Amino acid sequence: MTAKRRARLYEEMSMASRRYLASYVLFNQAIADHLGLHPTDVQFLSLLSAAPAPPTVREVAEMTGLTTGSATRLVDRLERGGYVTRTPDHEDRRRVLVTPVPDRLDRVTAVWDDLGQAWQTLLDEHTDEELEVITRHMNRAHDLSHAQMRRLRSQPKPD
């Protein structure tokens, strides 16, 4: 591959990535609006449904990148909406876990599932090898995003 072609591909990928990320943010906002939730709440519920165990509020903060105060407010909103409950940790009574309420989480999942068929159709156009590349890229992008978030949070804010 020539340097010129590679540079062109990087530029195309950069523009496609910017459009994709912006469209995903707007898509998430549309889902949140449809459900009457805050966009961060929708993303946290997605993370919560994929978590191996109910997290503490501190773990919610780590999962979302929010401060512990903001994570507490997020959990408060979701608890008022009936999406989560705070339950005592049976292994450590000092800890409180944020536990999903299955019936309410099903409400969010139903919206995702309804919209998911169109995504499945899009993915069906790819070979298994292409899906492996896409999945590997998404996993690496996830890790890089979290590293970059930690880096940004460790730096002073610009004037």
C-alpha positions as a LaTeX table, in Angstrom:
\begin{tabular}{lrrr}
\hline
Residue & $x$ (\AA) & $y$ (\AA) & $z$ (\AA) \\
\hline
Met1 & 0.00 & 0.00 & 0.00 \\
Thr2 & 1.37 & 3.37 & $-0.93$ \\
Ala3 & 1.74 & 6.14 & 1.60 \\
Lys4 & $-0.70$ & 8.27 & $-0.39$ \\
Arg5 & $-3.38$ & 5.55 & $-0.36$ \\
Arg6 & $-2.84$ & 4.91 & 3.34 \\
Ala7 & $-3.21$ & 8.62 & 4.12 \\
Arg8 & $-6.43$ & 8.73 & 2.08 \\
Leu9 & $-7.78$ & 5.68 & 3.94 \\
Tyr10 & $-6.94$ & 7.24 & 7.32 \\
Glu11 & $-8.77$ & 10.41 & 6.27 \\
Glu12 & $-11.83$ & 8.44 & 5.10 \\
Met13 & $-11.80$ & 6.40 & 8.30 \\
Ser14 & $-11.51$ & 9.54 & 10.41 \\
Met15 & $-14.52$ & 11.13 & 8.72 \\
Ala16 & $-16.55$ & 7.90 & 8.88 \\
Ser17 & $-15.67$ & 7.49 & 12.55 \\
Arg18 & $-16.72$ & 11.05 & 13.39 \\
Arg19 & $-20.05$ & 10.58 & 11.60 \\
Tyr20 & $-20.60$ & 7.18 & 13.27 \\
Leu21 & $-19.83$ & 8.44 & 16.76 \\
Ala22 & $-22.05$ & 11.49 & 16.33 \\
Ser23 & $-24.88$ & 9.34 & 14.96 \\
Tyr24 & $-24.53$ & 6.92 & 17.88 \\
Val25 & $-24.72$ & 9.76 & 20.41 \\
Leu26 & $-27.84$ & 11.08 & 18.67 \\
Phe27 & $-29.29$ & 7.55 & 18.45 \\
Asn28 & $-28.71$ & 7.09 & 22.18 \\
Gln29 & $-30.44$ & 10.44 & 22.80 \\
Ala30 & $-33.44$ & 9.30 & 20.72 \\
Ile31 & $-33.70$ & 6.08 & 22.76 \\
Ala32 & $-33.43$ & 8.05 & 26.00 \\
Asp33 & $-36.11$ & 10.49 & 24.85 \\
His34 & $-38.36$ & 7.57 & 23.81 \\
Leu35 & $-37.97$ & 5.97 & 27.25 \\
Gly36 & $-38.12$ & 9.23 & 29.20 \\
Leu37 & $-34.59$ & 8.71 & 30.53 \\
His38 & $-31.33$ & 10.63 & 30.52 \\
Pro39 & $-28.83$ & 9.41 & 27.87 \\
Thr40 & $-26.29$ & 8.49 & 30.56 \\
Asp41 & $-28.98$ & 6.41 & 32.29 \\
Val42 & $-29.57$ & 4.43 & 29.08 \\
Gln43 & $-25.86$ & 3.74 & 28.67 \\
Phe44 & $-25.48$ & 2.72 & 32.29 \\
Leu45 & $-28.44$ & 0.34 & 32.03 \\
Ser46 & $-26.73$ & $-1.24$ & 29.03 \\
Leu47 & $-23.50$ & $-1.62$ & 31.01 \\
Leu48 & $-25.41$ & $-2.92$ & 34.04 \\
Ser49 & $-27.16$ & $-5.59$ & 31.99 \\
Ala50 & $-23.75$ & $-6.80$ & 30.75 \\
Ala51 & $-22.07$ & $-6.70$ & 34.17 \\
Pro52 & $-21.19$ & $-10.04$ & 35.77 \\
Ala53 & $-22.55$ & $-8.89$ & 39.16 \\
Pro54 & $-24.36$ & $-5.89$ & 40.62 \\
Pro55 & $-21.88$ & $-3.03$ & 41.17 \\
Thr56 & $-21.46$ & $-0.62$ & 44.07 \\
Val57 & $-22.00$ & 3.09 & 43.43 \\
Arg58 & $-18.21$ & 3.51 & 43.34 \\
Glu59 & $-18.06$ & 0.81 & 40.64 \\
Val60 & $-20.88$ & 2.60 & 38.79 \\
Ala61 & $-18.65$ & 5.69 & 38.80 \\
Glu62 & $-15.74$ & 3.66 & 37.43 \\
Met63 & $-17.93$ & 2.01 & 34.77 \\
Thr64 & $-19.34$ & 5.30 & 33.53 \\
Gly65 & $-16.46$ & 7.69 & 34.15 \\
Leu66 & $-18.70$ & 9.80 & 36.37 \\
Thr67 & $-17.67$ & 11.23 & 39.72 \\
Thr68 & $-19.05$ & 9.33 & 42.70 \\
Gly69 & $-21.47$ & 12.22 & 43.31 \\
Ser70 & $-22.77$ & 12.08 & 39.74 \\
Ala71 & $-22.96$ & 8.28 & 39.91 \\
Thr72 & $-25.02$ & 8.59 & 43.10 \\
Arg73 & $-27.43$ & 10.96 & 41.34 \\
Leu74 & $-27.65$ & 8.55 & 38.36 \\
Val75 & $-28.51$ & 5.67 & 40.71 \\
Asp76 & $-31.01$ & 7.90 & 42.56 \\
Arg77 & $-32.80$ & 8.69 & 39.26 \\
Leu78 & $-32.89$ & 5.05 & 38.21 \\
Glu79 & $-34.07$ & 3.97 & 41.64 \\
Arg80 & $-36.90$ & 6.55 & 41.54 \\
Gly81 & $-37.82$ & 5.22 & 38.08 \\
Gly82 & $-37.89$ & 1.65 & 39.38 \\
Tyr83 & $-34.99$ & 0.46 & 37.18 \\
Val84 & $-32.62$ & $-0.41$ & 40.04 \\
Thr85 & $-32.68$ & $-1.04$ & 43.76 \\
Arg86 & $-29.98$ & $-0.64$ & 46.35 \\
Thr87 & $-29.45$ & $-3.98$ & 48.05 \\
Pro88 & $-27.06$ & $-4.96$ & 50.84 \\
Asp89 & $-24.02$ & $-7.01$ & 49.82 \\
His90 & $-24.38$ & $-10.34$ & 51.59 \\
Glu91 & $-20.59$ & $-10.83$ & 51.59 \\
Asp92 & $-19.76$ & $-7.38$ & 53.00 \\
Arg93 & $-22.56$ & $-5.72$ & 54.95 \\
Arg94 & $-20.87$ & $-2.31$ & 54.66 \\
Arg95 & $-21.39$ & $-2.32$ & 50.89 \\
Val96 & $-24.57$ & $-1.56$ & 48.99 \\
Leu97 & $-25.08$ & $-2.98$ & 45.50 \\
Val98 & $-26.97$ & $-1.44$ & 42.60 \\
Thr99 & $-29.23$ & $-4.23$ & 41.43 \\
Pro100 & $-31.30$ & $-4.10$ & 38.24 \\
Val101 & $-35.07$ & $-4.59$ & 38.43 \\
Pro102 & $-35.69$ & $-7.18$ & 35.69 \\
Asp103 & $-39.21$ & $-6.02$ & 34.73 \\
Arg104 & $-38.06$ & $-2.42$ & 34.23 \\
Leu105 & $-34.83$ & $-3.43$ & 32.48 \\
Asp106 & $-36.96$ & $-5.53$ & 30.12 \\
Arg107 & $-38.65$ & $-2.27$ & 29.04 \\
Val108 & $-35.30$ & $-0.92$ & 27.83 \\
Thr109 & $-34.24$ & $-4.24$ & 26.34 \\
Ala110 & $-37.47$ & $-4.42$ & 24.34 \\
Val111 & $-36.62$ & $-1.14$ & 22.62 \\
Trp112 & $-33.09$ & $-2.35$ & 21.86 \\
Asp113 & $-34.43$ & $-5.68$ & 20.57 \\
Asp114 & $-37.00$ & $-3.96$ & 18.37 \\
Leu115 & $-34.30$ & $-1.82$ & 16.77 \\
Gly116 & $-31.74$ & $-4.63$ & 16.80 \\
Gln117 & $-33.12$ & $-6.49$ & 13.79 \\
Ala118 & $-32.01$ & $-3.70$ & 11.46 \\
Trp119 & $-28.52$ & $-3.87$ & 12.99 \\
Gln120 & $-28.53$ & $-7.64$ & 12.55 \\
Thr121 & $-29.40$ & $-7.21$ & 8.87 \\
Leu122 & $-26.48$ & $-4.81$ & 8.49 \\
Leu123 & $-24.10$ & $-7.27$ & 10.16 \\
Asp124 & $-25.38$ & $-10.17$ & 8.06 \\
Glu125 & $-23.75$ & $-8.49$ & 5.04 \\
His126 & $-20.29$ & $-9.28$ & 6.50 \\
Thr127 & $-18.27$ & $-12.48$ & 6.37 \\
Asp128 & $-17.23$ & $-14.18$ & 9.61 \\
Glu129 & $-13.69$ & $-12.89$ & 9.07 \\
Glu130 & $-14.94$ & $-9.32$ & 8.66 \\
Leu131 & $-17.01$ & $-9.63$ & 11.83 \\
Glu132 & $-13.90$ & $-10.84$ & 13.68 \\
Val133 & $-11.98$ & $-7.76$ & 12.47 \\
Ile134 & $-14.83$ & $-5.43$ & 13.43 \\
Thr135 & $-15.14$ & $-7.05$ & 16.87 \\
Arg136 & $-11.39$ & $-6.88$ & 17.46 \\
His137 & $-11.39$ & $-3.21$ & 16.45 \\
Met138 & $-14.35$ & $-2.42$ & 18.72 \\
Asn139 & $-12.70$ & $-4.16$ & 21.69 \\
Arg140 & $-9.42$ & $-2.33$ & 21.12 \\
Ala141 & $-11.25$ & 0.98 & 20.60 \\
His142 & $-13.08$ & 0.40 & 23.90 \\
Asp143 & $-9.79$ & $-0.13$ & 25.73 \\
Leu144 & $-8.17$ & 2.87 & 24.05 \\
Ser145 & $-11.18$ & 5.08 & 24.84 \\
His146 & $-10.96$ & 4.19 & 28.52 \\
Ala147 & $-7.21$ & 4.85 & 28.56 \\
Gln148 & $-7.79$ & 8.21 & 26.87 \\
Met149 & $-10.55$ & 9.10 & 29.35 \\
Arg150 & $-8.19$ & 8.35 & 32.25 \\
Arg151 & $-5.51$ & 10.47 & 30.57 \\
Leu152 & $-7.90$ & 13.42 & 30.07 \\
Arg153 & $-9.13$ & 13.24 & 33.67 \\
Ser154 & $-5.57$ & 13.32 & 34.97 \\
Gln155 & $-4.76$ & 16.55 & 33.14 \\
Pro156 & $-5.70$ & 20.10 & 34.12 \\
Lys157 & $-8.61$ & 21.56 & 32.20 \\
Pro158 & $-7.68$ & 24.08 & 29.49 \\
Asp159 & $-8.34$ & 27.74 & 30.17 \\
\hline
\end{tabular}
